[in-house]
Amino acid sequence: MRARSLVPAVYIVFLLLPIYWLLNMSFKTTNEILGGLTLWPHNFTLDNYRIIFTDPTWYNGYIASIEYVVINTLLSVAAALPAAYAFSRYHFLGDKHLFFWLLTNRMAPPAVFALPFYQLYSAVGLFDTPWAVALAHTLFNIPLAVWILEGFMSGVPKELDETAYVDGYSFWRFFFRIFMPTIAAGIGVACFFCFMFSWVELLLAKTLTAVAAKPIAALMTKTASTSGYQLGLLAAAGSLTLIPGAVVIYFVRNYIAKGFALGASEGRGMEDTSLFDWMAWTWPTAAFFVFIFLCLVGMSVWEYYAPGGAPRRGILGLDTTRGDRLFISLLGSAFIFLGWLGLMGTPLWGGLVIAILYAIAVFRWV
């Protein structure tokens, strides 16, 4: 079981490498990025983030993005709730065809509707407003939310509705007081997918805005200057766009994780997460993250106050800087420590000692 747990752990670390590289580039100048491949910023700078937080053009882009994403999520889920209830509880002429037609809207690429939306919203005065993008995204998010919520609602016995009516509940009182709390996990899942689609969609957001409501995704395509593209600024803006997604994922992990486990079998119910017990927030995993954090802080401070000298050639036969060696040692140590937790469990200090010895060896001889 522990050997199998190591495979997803290694895969997750592999997936995190592009995120690290994005953060790495965000602390570099454009000249350093274009100068060659370095695993750590040799000239650490915060100028890219300083521009974003002080230039109204940049931080207003984040505000505009959050505005239309929140509006769209609320509208999509609010419209999908009664529609999904109707599909799950009632049978009427053409219900299956109508349900399938809703899904076909989700299958269409956004580019198909870019021009109609542009002409329509320009005519009614919604162009270059957060409402334009929010309403355009509902065309794709409402079908998705209806499909998700209908599955959750169909899993609730109809006897619950009948019992509430016998007890004297009106429909809306039953719907808000009893039914919605019952499918709270499903509502959370629908909100999650609506949020993610609206946050990452670029074509409609760029087409339906000009200046006042320009989203950050569109602004990131305009980082050219007289000296070329500002790659460090682009990386910093991209790094900040990860924050809302991380917040949403934290919310999903802690509050609506059951909604993603509807396919669990009776033998392994939604509460059974023994396969990932070693990845839970226990003191060994907490020590692991603290260890990585302290190493990152130490590397940053060291490289900032005492930049490394000329590259040297070690046993691998490659020219490496001090930042390169620090990064390789840290990455390898993380794999060793994570593997120790997955395979051996305790004692924790065994894996920690091996990881530290590896890091020292790499820094000394590579």
N, C-alpha and C positions, 0 to 999 in steps of 0.2 A: 504493500500500500504506500509506504514512504517513497519507494523507488519511483512509483508512478506519479507521486506528487511532485517529484523533481522536474518532470517533463513540462508541465504547465508553468512551473516557476521559471525555468530557463526561457521558455517561450515568451513569458510576460516581460522578462528583462530584455529580451531581444526586441520586443515591440517598443520598449521605452527608449531604445537607443536614438531613434529619430527625434524624440522629444528632447533628449539631452543635447543632441547636436543643434537643435533650434535654440535652446537656452545658451549653448556655447557661443553661437554666432551673435546672439543678442548683446553679448558683453565685449564684442570686438569692433574695431573700426572696419570700414569697407575695404581699406587698403590691406589690412591684415587678412581679411577673408579672401580677397583676390590674390594675395601673395603666396598662398600655399595651404596645404592641409595640415592643420595643427589641432591636436586633441584638447588643448586648453588655451584660453586667451593669454597671449604673451604680454599684451598691453591692455590690461583690464580697464574698461571704461563703462560708466553709467550714463554717458551722454545720450545714447539712444532712448533710454527710458525718460530721461529728463526732458527731451523734446516732446515726447508723447504727453507727459503730464503738465507741460506748460503751454503747449500750442493748442488753442481752442479747436482748430481744425481736426486734430487727432482725438482729443478726449470727447469732443462732441460726437464723433463717429461711434464711440462706444455707447454713449448715452442713447443715440438714435437707434442703434442695434438692439439694445435692451428694451427700449420702448416698444418697437413693433413686434419683438419676439414675445413679450409678456401679453400684449394685446391679442396677438394671434392665438396664443395658447389658451387664453381665457375664452375667446370667441369660439374656437374650434371645439373645446370640450363642452362648453355650455350648449352648443347646437347639437353635438353628437349624443349627449345624454338622453334626451327624449326620443331621438331617432333610433338609437340603439335599443331603447326600451320597447318601442313599437315593433321593431324587427324580432325581438326576443320573445315577446308576449302575445303578439297577435298574428294571425294569418289572414291575408287579404289578397285580392287579385293582383298578380304581378309582383308580389313581394320579393321573390327570389330574383326576378329580373331587375327590379329596382336596386336591390342590394348589390348585384353584380355590376350594374351601371355605375354605382358610386365608386366601386373599386377601379373601374376603368379610368375614372378621372385621375386616380393616383398613379396609374400606369403611364399617363401622358407626360412627356418631358416638358419642363417649364418653358423652354424656348418657343413651344407652339403657341403659348398664350401671351408672350411678351408684347407683341404689337397690339392685339385687342385690348389688353389691360392699359397699355400706354395711351391709346386713343380715348378709351372710356374715362379714365381718371383725369386726363387733361381736360376733357369736356366738362366734367362735373366739379373741377377744382380740387381734386384730391392729389394731384401729382406733386411730388416732392414733400410728402407728409408721411409720418409713420403709419397712418391708417391705410395708405395705398398699399404698402408692402404687406401689412398684416392681413388685409382683406384678400389680397392676391394669394397669400399662402394658405388661406382657409380652403381654397379649392382642392388642395392636396392633403391638408391635414384633417379636415372633417371626415372624408371617407376612411382614412386610416384610424381615426379615433372611434368612428362608428363600428368598424370591424373589430377593434380590440375590445370595446365595451360590450358589444353584443355577445362575444364569447364569455365574458365574465357574467353578464346578466343571465345568460342561458343556463349557467351553472347554479343559479339560485332557484330553489324549488318554488313553483307557483303557489304552493300552499302558504308561503309567507305573505303574499299579497292578499290571499283570501282571508287569512287569519286577521290581518290588519283591518280589512273592511268590516269583518264581523265585530271587531272591537271598537268600531266607530270612527276609525281614522279616515279623513278625506284623502283623496289621491295625492295631493301635493304635500300634505303633512306626512303621509306614509313615505312618499318618495324622498323627502329631505331628511326625515327623522330616523327612518329605518333602512330604506333600500340603499341610499347612497353610502352610509357607513358600512353596510355589508359588502359593497364592492369598492371600498376605498382603495385597495391595492390596485384594482383595475383602472381607476381614475388616475392614480399616480403613474401607472405605466403609459396611459394615453398622453398625459401631460409631458412625460419624459420624451416620447417620440415626437410630439408636436414641437416641443422646445428645440430638440436637436435638429430637426429638418429646417425650421425657420432660422436657426442660428447659423447654419453652414451654407444655406442657399445663397447664391451670389447673383445669378443672371437677372431674376426679377428685381431683387433688391437694388441692383445697379441701374436697371432700366427705368424703374419707377421713381428714382430720386435724382436730384441734381446737386443741390448745395445744402439746404437747410436740414434735410433728413438723410444725408449720405451716410451709409453704414460703414463700419470699420473695414469690412471685407472689400468694399469698393475702394476705400482710401488706400488700401494696401497695394492696389494696382497702379497707384500714382506716386511712386517713390523715386521717380527719375529726376535728376538735377543736371546741371551743366557738366558735372564730372562723371555722370553715369548713374546707375541705380544705387540707391542708398541701402545696401544689403543689410547692414547692421540694424538700421531703423526698421526695415521690413521684418527682420527676425524678432526684434523686440515687440513690435505690434502683434506678430503672430503668437509670441509667448503669452501675451496678456489675453489673447482670445481664448486660451486654454482654461483660464480661471473660472468663467461661468460653467463650462462643461465639468470641471472638477467639482464644483459646488453641487451641481445636479447629480453627479455620480455618487457623491457622499450622501445626498438625500436618498437616492435610490437604495444604496447599500444599507442604510440604517432604518429606513421607514417603509419602503415598498418592495423589498427584495422578494417577498412572497408572491408578488404579482408576476414575477418572471419564472416562477416555478410551478406553473399550472400543469405542466406535463409530468410532474413527479408521480411515480408509481406508488402503489400502496405499500410496497416493501421499503421504499425510501421516500418518506413523506417530505413535505415542505420544511419541516423543522429539523430534518436529519441532514446535517452538513458535515458528517464525520470525515468525508474525503478531504475537506479543507480545514480541519481543526488546527493543523499545525500552522496555518496562515492566519489564524485569528489573532486578535490584539492581546496577546499574552505578554508576559515580561520578556521572554526570549526574543520575540519579534520586535517588541519595543526597543530592546537593547540593540537589535540589528539596525533599526532606522536611526537611532541616536548615534550609533557608531558611524554610519554613512554620513549623517549630517555633520558630525564633528570633523570628519575627514575632509568634507567639502569646504567647510569653513576654514580649516587649517590650510588647505591648498590655496584657497582664494587669498587669504591674508599673506601667505608666504610669497605667492607670485606677484602680489600687488606691491609689497614693500621691498622685495628683493627679487627682481626679475631674473630668470635663468640666463646663463651665458650661451656660448656657442654650442651647437649640437655635438654630440659625441656618438661613437659607434661601439656597441656592446657585443654580446655573444650572438645576437640575432643578425649582425651585419647590417643594421639599419641605423641611419642618423636619427637620433631622438633627442628632443629637448627635455629639460627637467619637467615641464608641464606634461609632455607626452608620457614620461615614465611614471609620473604621479597618477595620471589617469589610468594607464594600463594596470598599475598595481592596485588601484582602488576598484576597478571593474572586476579584476580577477578575484580580489578579496571578497567582493560582494557575492560572486558566484560560489566561492568556497563556503562562505558563511551560510548562505541560503541553502546550499546542498547539505551542509551539516545538519541544519534544522530539519530538513525534509527527510534525511536518511537516518541520522543518529538520534536526533532530538536532544537529549541531555547526555552528558553535561555540556552546557553552553560554552564553557571556557575552552574546551578542546577545539571546537571550531574557530573560536576567536583567536586562539594562539596560532593555529595553522594559517589562518588568514593573515595575521600580522607578519608571521615569518615569510610567507609568500610575498607580501608587499615589500618587505625589506630586501629580499633577494632580487626582486625585479628592479627596484630602484637602484640597487648596488651594481648589478651586472648586466642589465639589458642596455 
